[in-house]
Amino acid sequence: MTGTGEPGAQIVVRDLAGTTIGIAQVGVDGQYGVLLDPAQANGERLAVIQTDAAGNAASPLSLIAPDVTAPAAPARRARCDGDDRERHGQSPAPGYRSATPPMPRSARRSSMRAAITMSRSSRRRSTAS
């Protein structure tokens, strides 16, 4: 943790329980850096107190540590929606209506005929050459 303060002052960082987790001295340039032990990376509340050389303590500055901890992985397998179930050969979820209407049987038959005809004509060409 870094910040600015009165040159020569002491910076004390405490957790919510009041335990000191970091101490630093403010440099002549007014900058300080505190290494927190243990590291605070999950939204913890912190209090930062600056005390000058004469022993005068400033009011505590309340901070919240950043939350950089990733959440746990899901415990159960995610359920796929009806569209995914159809693609994987399963029946869709009850009440599921596909966004794309099913192909009419007559269109399926004609597309199958076209595929069969194309494969037969390609065989004829290959045997004729």
Secondary structure by P-SEA (a helix, b strand, c coil): ccccccccbbbbbbccccccccccccccccbbbbbcccccccbbbbbbbbbccccccccbbbbbcccccccccccccccccaaaaaaaccccccccccccccccaaaaaaaaaaaaaaaaaaaaaaaac
